Amino acid sequence: MVATGPRSNSLAENQKGALTAFRQAAVAQQEAANALRDSFKKKIRILAPLVYSSSRESERRVEAASRAAEEAKKRLQEERHARSAEKAEASKRMEAATTQYNTQRRALSAQLGKVKQENEESTKEFQKLLEDRRQETLREKSRMEKQLNYARSEAARLKEELQKSTKEVEDGRRERALLQRKLSDAECRIGELQREIESLRQEEEAKESMGSHADPEVSTRITNAVALNSSNNSSLLDSIAFGESLLTDGRSSFDASLTQTAMGSKKTTNAKAPSSTAVAKASAARTTRTAATARTSTRIASRTVEGVRGQARAAATTKRLSPEPKKRARPRATSQRQNVAPVRPGDL
């Protein structure tokens, strides 16, 4: 008993506390139920008039809504009639527009077909013109190529002719130099013979002035000198005539080559390029200078020939001298002129 006393007291106390707590909870639950009941009653008392008033207002609202619905139906019906009228008008307009559109579309289709046909015809014509132009261009190109080839061959030929002409001019110059040397030698020989004749003539005049007769030896020497002079003059004149003929032939051939070169340069001027034209002009200028030099040389040679002929005529007058001291016959140049070739205008 002593051992279990405090434990039983604690259990009792615990039971008492639990009962007390249960009682307190039940009281609190009862109070909450009473409070809930009271609050529900209060709510009913508050909500009852509101419910009655809201029902009357809802009826009024329903009536007003029905009246508004009827008015809305009437307005909707009127709007439907108006819309149907507008729709019929719009359909009529649409049909008219569709008819006009179809008419315009058919007209435009016909115009488009006509334009397409004209376009095709113009395209064919343009293609034909283009093909004709191309063929003409090809023909013109071939013609220009032929002209260019001809101009090149002509230029080569003219170049060869120019080289030949230059060579002939050089040969003519060498021949002219040779003839000039021959002429100078002949002039020297004629001068020596003239000096010898003059010395013999002075001796003869001195003897004549002294009243003596002419020395046969001196007369023989004069005759031999005159004969030698005549033969030398004849050979010299033959050489001069031969040189003149050579110069005349060379000049005529040179003039012919110059004329042919000028004609060829004129023909090839239009077909050649500017560089070829410059070359042709330079060649023509060189040819002109060469021709002028040849003509000048020909004139100098002709003047030299004329001087030699004058000297030959002066020397030929001694041939007709008489051995008698006081009978001097006037020399006739006709006999000596028979050995001299006539001077032609073309030789000068």
C-alpha positions as CSV (number, residue, x, y, z in Angstrom):
1,M,0.0,0.0,0.0
2,V,2.7,2.4,0.9
3,A,4.5,1.5,-2.3
4,T,1.6,2.2,-4.7
5,G,0.1,5.3,-3.1
6,P,1.7,8.2,-5.1
7,R,1.1,6.5,-8.4
8,S,-2.6,6.1,-7.9
9,N,-2.9,9.8,-6.9
10,S,-1.3,10.9,-10.1
11,L,-3.6,8.7,-12.2
12,A,-6.6,10.2,-10.4
13,E,-5.4,13.6,-11.0
14,N,-4.9,12.9,-14.6
15,Q,-8.4,11.5,-14.9
16,K,-9.8,14.5,-13.2
17,G,-7.8,16.8,-15.6
18,A,-9.1,14.9,-18.6
19,L,-12.7,15.1,-17.4
20,T,-12.3,18.7,-16.8
21,A,-10.9,19.3,-20.2
22,F,-13.7,17.2,-21.8
23,R,-16.3,19.3,-19.9
24,Q,-14.6,22.5,-21.0
25,A,-14.6,21.3,-24.6
26,A,-18.2,20.3,-24.5
27,V,-19.1,23.6,-23.0
28,A,-17.2,25.4,-25.7
29,Q,-18.9,23.3,-28.4
30,Q,-22.3,24.0,-27.0
31,E,-21.5,27.7,-26.9
32,A,-20.3,27.6,-30.5
33,A,-23.5,25.8,-31.6
34,N,-25.6,28.4,-29.8
35,A,-23.7,31.2,-31.4
36,L,-24.1,29.6,-34.8
37,R,-27.7,29.2,-34.4
38,D,-28.1,32.8,-33.3
39,S,-26.0,34.0,-36.3
40,F,-28.2,32.0,-38.7
41,K,-31.3,33.5,-37.3
42,K,-29.8,36.9,-37.7
43,K,-28.9,36.2,-41.2
44,I,-32.4,35.0,-42.0
45,R,-33.9,38.0,-40.4
46,I,-31.6,40.2,-42.6
47,L,-31.9,38.2,-45.9
48,A,-35.7,37.7,-45.8
49,P,-36.7,41.2,-46.9
50,L,-33.9,41.2,-49.5
51,V,-35.2,38.0,-51.0
52,Y,-38.8,39.3,-51.2
53,S,-37.7,42.6,-52.8
54,S,-35.3,40.9,-55.3
55,S,-38.1,38.7,-56.5
56,R,-40.3,41.6,-57.3
57,E,-37.4,43.5,-59.0
58,S,-36.6,40.4,-61.0
59,E,-40.2,40.2,-62.2
60,R,-40.0,43.8,-63.2
61,R,-36.7,43.2,-64.9
62,V,-38.1,40.2,-66.7
63,E,-41.0,42.2,-68.0
64,A,-38.7,45.0,-69.1
65,A,-36.4,42.4,-70.7
66,S,-39.3,40.9,-72.6
67,R,-40.4,44.3,-73.8
68,A,-36.8,45.0,-74.9
69,A,-36.6,41.6,-76.6
70,E,-39.8,42.3,-78.5
71,E,-38.5,45.8,-79.6
72,A,-35.2,44.1,-80.5
73,K,-37.0,41.5,-82.6
74,K,-38.9,44.3,-84.4
75,R,-35.7,46.2,-85.0
76,L,-34.0,43.0,-86.1
77,Q,-36.8,42.3,-88.5
78,E,-36.6,45.8,-89.9
79,E,-32.8,45.5,-90.2
80,R,-33.3,42.1,-92.0
81,H,-35.7,43.6,-94.5
82,A,-33.3,46.5,-95.0
83,R,-30.4,44.2,-95.4
84,S,-32.3,42.0,-97.8
85,A,-33.1,45.1,-99.9
86,E,-29.5,46.2,-99.8
87,K,-28.4,42.7,-100.6
88,A,-30.8,42.6,-103.7
89,E,-29.5,46.0,-104.8
90,A,-25.9,44.8,-104.2
91,S,-26.6,41.6,-106.2
92,K,-28.0,43.7,-109.0
93,R,-25.0,45.9,-109.0
94,M,-22.7,42.9,-108.8
95,E,-24.4,41.4,-111.8
96,A,-24.0,44.6,-113.7
97,A,-20.4,44.9,-112.7
98,T,-19.9,41.2,-113.6
99,T,-21.4,41.8,-117.0
100,Q,-19.3,44.9,-117.6
101,Y,-16.2,43.0,-116.3
102,N,-16.9,40.1,-118.7
103,T,-17.4,42.6,-121.6
104,Q,-14.2,44.4,-120.8
105,R,-12.4,41.1,-120.3
106,R,-13.4,39.9,-123.7
107,A,-12.4,43.2,-125.3
108,L,-9.1,43.1,-123.5
109,S,-8.6,39.5,-124.5
110,A,-9.2,40.4,-128.1
111,Q,-6.8,43.4,-127.9
112,L,-4.2,41.2,-126.1
113,G,-4.4,38.6,-128.8
114,K,-4.0,41.3,-131.5
115,V,-1.0,42.8,-129.6
116,K,0.5,39.3,-129.2
117,Q,0.1,38.7,-133.0
118,E,1.7,42.1,-133.8
119,N,4.5,41.3,-131.3
120,E,5.2,38.0,-133.0
121,E,5.2,39.6,-136.4
122,S,7.5,42.4,-135.2
123,T,9.7,39.8,-133.6
124,K,9.9,37.8,-136.8
125,E,10.7,41.0,-138.8
126,F,13.3,42.0,-136.3
127,Q,14.9,38.6,-136.4
128,K,14.9,38.7,-140.2
129,L,16.5,42.2,-140.2
130,L,19.0,41.0,-137.6
131,E,19.9,38.0,-139.8
132,D,20.2,40.2,-142.9
133,R,22.4,42.6,-141.0
134,R,24.6,39.7,-139.8
135,Q,24.9,38.3,-143.3
136,E,25.8,41.8,-144.6
137,T,28.3,42.2,-141.8
138,L,29.9,38.9,-142.6
139,R,30.1,39.8,-146.3
140,E,31.5,43.2,-145.4
141,K,34.0,41.5,-143.1
142,S,35.1,39.1,-145.9
143,R,35.3,42.0,-148.3
144,M,37.4,44.0,-145.9
145,E,39.7,41.0,-145.3
146,K,40.2,40.6,-149.0
147,Q,40.9,44.3,-149.4
148,L,43.3,44.1,-146.4
149,N,45.1,41.1,-148.0
150,Y,45.2,42.8,-151.3
151,A,46.5,46.0,-149.6
152,R,49.2,43.9,-147.8
153,S,50.2,42.2,-151.1
154,E,50.2,45.6,-152.8
155,A,52.3,47.1,-150.1
156,A,54.8,44.3,-150.4
157,R,54.8,44.7,-154.1
158,L,55.3,48.4,-153.8
159,K,58.0,47.9,-151.3
160,E,59.8,45.5,-153.7
161,E,59.3,48.0,-156.5
162,L,60.6,50.8,-154.3
163,Q,63.7,48.7,-153.5
164,K,64.1,48.0,-157.2
165,S,63.7,51.7,-158.0
166,T,66.1,52.6,-155.3
167,K,68.6,50.1,-156.7
168,E,68.1,51.5,-160.2
169,V,68.6,55.1,-158.9
170,E,71.8,54.0,-157.2
171,D,72.9,52.3,-160.4
172,G,72.0,55.5,-162.3
173,R,74.0,57.6,-159.8
174,R,77.0,55.3,-160.2
175,E,76.7,55.5,-164.0
176,R,76.3,59.3,-163.8
177,A,79.4,59.5,-161.6
178,L,81.3,57.3,-164.1
179,L,80.1,59.5,-166.9
180,Q,81.1,62.6,-165.0
181,R,84.5,61.1,-164.5
182,K,84.7,60.4,-168.2
183,L,83.6,63.9,-168.9
184,S,86.1,65.4,-166.6
185,D,88.8,63.3,-168.2
186,A,87.6,64.4,-171.6
187,E,87.6,68.0,-170.5
188,C,91.2,67.6,-169.2
189,R,92.2,66.1,-172.5
190,I,90.4,68.8,-174.5
191,G,92.1,71.4,-172.4
192,E,95.5,69.9,-173.0
193,L,94.8,69.7,-176.8
194,Q,93.5,73.3,-176.8
195,R,96.6,74.5,-175.0
196,E,98.8,72.6,-177.5
197,I,96.8,74.0,-180.4
198,E,97.1,77.5,-179.0
199,S,100.9,77.1,-178.5
200,L,101.2,75.9,-182.1
201,R,99.0,78.7,-183.3
202,Q,101.1,81.3,-181.5
203,E,104.3,79.8,-183.0
204,E,102.7,79.9,-186.5
205,E,101.5,83.5,-185.9
206,A,105.0,84.5,-184.7
207,K,106.5,83.0,-187.8
208,E,104.0,84.7,-190.0
209,S,104.6,88.1,-188.4
210,M,108.3,87.6,-189.1
211,G,107.5,87.1,-192.8
212,S,108.5,83.5,-193.1
213,H,106.5,80.7,-194.5
214,A,104.7,78.2,-192.5
215,D,106.7,75.4,-191.2
216,P,105.5,72.1,-192.7
217,E,106.3,70.3,-189.5
218,V,104.3,72.7,-187.5
219,S,101.4,72.4,-190.0
220,T,101.6,68.7,-189.8
221,R,101.6,68.8,-186.0
222,I,98.5,71.1,-186.0
223,T,96.7,68.9,-188.5
224,N,97.5,65.8,-186.5
225,A,96.4,67.6,-183.3
226,V,93.2,68.7,-184.9
227,A,92.5,65.2,-186.3
228,L,93.3,63.7,-182.9
229,N,91.1,66.3,-181.3
230,S,88.3,65.6,-183.8
231,S,88.6,61.8,-183.3
232,N,88.7,62.3,-179.5
233,N,85.7,64.7,-179.8
234,S,83.8,62.2,-181.9
235,S,84.5,59.4,-179.4
236,L,83.7,61.8,-176.6
237,L,80.5,62.9,-178.2
238,D,79.6,59.3,-178.8
239,S,80.2,58.5,-175.2
240,I,78.2,61.6,-174.2
241,A,75.3,60.6,-176.5
242,F,75.5,57.1,-175.0
243,G,75.5,58.5,-171.5
244,E,72.6,60.8,-172.4
245,S,70.6,57.9,-173.7
246,L,71.4,55.9,-170.5
247,L,70.4,58.9,-168.4
248,T,67.2,59.4,-170.5
249,D,66.2,55.7,-170.2
250,G,67.0,55.6,-166.5
251,R,65.0,58.8,-166.0
252,S,62.0,57.5,-168.0
253,S,62.1,54.2,-166.1
254,F,62.5,56.0,-162.8
255,D,59.5,58.3,-163.7
256,A,57.4,55.3,-164.7
257,S,58.3,53.5,-161.4
258,L,57.5,56.7,-159.5
259,T,54.1,57.0,-161.3
260,Q,53.3,53.4,-160.6
261,T,54.4,53.8,-157.0
262,A,52.2,56.9,-156.6
263,M,49.2,55.1,-158.2
264,G,49.7,52.1,-155.9
265,S,50.0,54.3,-152.8
266,K,46.8,56.1,-153.8
267,K,45.0,52.8,-154.2
268,T,46.2,51.4,-150.9
269,T,45.7,54.6,-148.9
270,N,42.0,54.0,-148.4
271,A,42.4,50.3,-147.3
272,K,45.5,50.6,-145.2
273,A,45.7,51.5,-141.5
274,P,47.0,55.0,-140.4
275,S,50.5,53.4,-139.7
276,S,50.6,52.0,-143.3
277,T,49.5,55.5,-144.6
278,A,52.4,57.1,-142.7
279,V,54.8,54.5,-144.2
280,A,53.4,55.1,-147.7
281,K,53.7,58.9,-147.2
282,A,57.3,58.6,-146.0
283,S,58.1,56.3,-148.9
284,A,56.5,58.8,-151.3
285,A,58.5,61.6,-149.8
286,R,61.7,59.6,-150.1
287,T,60.8,58.8,-153.7
288,T,60.0,62.4,-154.5
289,R,63.4,63.5,-153.0
290,T,65.1,60.8,-155.0
291,A,63.3,61.9,-158.2
292,A,64.3,65.5,-157.5
293,T,67.9,64.5,-157.0
294,A,67.9,62.5,-160.2
295,R,66.4,65.4,-162.2
296,T,69.0,67.8,-160.7
297,S,71.7,65.3,-161.6
298,T,70.3,65.0,-165.1
299,R,70.3,68.8,-165.5
300,I,73.9,69.1,-164.3
301,A,74.9,66.3,-166.7
302,S,73.1,68.1,-169.5
303,R,74.8,71.4,-168.7
304,T,78.2,69.6,-168.6
305,V,77.4,68.0,-171.9
306,E,76.5,71.4,-173.4
307,G,79.8,72.8,-172.1
308,V,81.8,70.0,-173.5
309,R,79.9,70.4,-176.9
310,G,80.7,74.1,-176.9
311,Q,84.4,73.3,-176.2
312,A,84.3,70.7,-179.0
313,R,82.8,73.2,-181.4
314,A,85.4,75.8,-180.5
315,A,88.1,73.2,-181.0
316,A,86.6,72.1,-184.3
317,T,87.1,75.6,-185.8
318,T,90.8,75.0,-186.0
319,K,90.4,72.2,-188.4
320,R,89.5,74.5,-191.3
321,L,92.6,76.8,-190.8
322,S,94.6,77.4,-193.9
323,P,98.4,77.0,-193.8
324,E,98.8,80.2,-195.7
325,P,99.6,83.1,-193.3
326,K,97.3,85.8,-194.7
327,K,94.4,83.8,-195.9
328,R,92.3,82.7,-193.0
329,A,89.1,81.0,-193.8
330,R,86.1,81.5,-191.5
331,P,85.5,78.2,-189.8
332,R,82.3,76.5,-190.6
333,A,80.7,74.7,-187.8
334,T,78.4,72.7,-190.1
335,S,81.0,70.1,-190.9
336,Q,81.7,69.6,-187.2
337,R,78.1,69.6,-186.3
338,Q,77.6,66.5,-188.4
339,N,79.4,64.6,-185.8
340,V,77.4,66.1,-182.9
341,A,74.2,64.5,-181.9
342,P,71.3,67.0,-181.8
343,V,70.1,68.1,-178.5
344,R,66.5,67.2,-177.8
345,P,64.2,68.9,-175.3
346,G,63.7,65.6,-173.6
347,D,67.4,65.1,-173.0
348,L,67.5,68.2,-170.8
